[in-house]
Amino acid sequence: MSRESSLYAELLGPDWEALTPLLRRMHLEGHAAGHFTIRRGRGVLCALIGWLCRFPAAGENVPTRLVVRREGAGQCWERTFGAHALATTQRAWDGGLLAERLGPMECVFRLRAEGRSLFYEQVGAWLCLGPWRLPVPRLFSPRIEAETVEAATGMRVHVRIGSALVGALLSYEGLVIPEEESP
């Protein structure tokens, strides 16, 4: 995929070149594998939200796969934690922001490259119902913090998802290593 057709290159502009070659590679099309630690929020309400959002179960050293593929002008990120699949779609949104959608929920992020890291700063959330996008008030909105960092052999990922109402809902952290594509 060329720089011109890369979603992240488009959104980051000149900062795309400031990312390490490995981080650039991991944010294009491709496959990666590794192991993650997954934590879930406690309590009945957290369990219900986790079930509705199709979150993976908690676990240590969970085999994880990541497949990033182009989908039109955007990307599909397919994560597999053990046997549990979690796929989101990503696209450019107004003002150079990244919109990521899981089911009817879409969160919007400002990307920031800093040293060997790429940070995702959430700036909004919408409930998407057919052609309508309804802003979700901050009190009810998911709050997502994410960071990817180049490690010696791959990319370390740390994602935290919470809510003002219930606190921590899900976090996952681990290392993924790029896999070579088969011809």
Summary of the structure (lengths in Angstrom):
residues: 183
radius of gyration: 16.0
end to end distance: 16.2
largest distance: 48.6
contacts: 537
relative contact order: 0.20
helix: 15%
strand: 58%
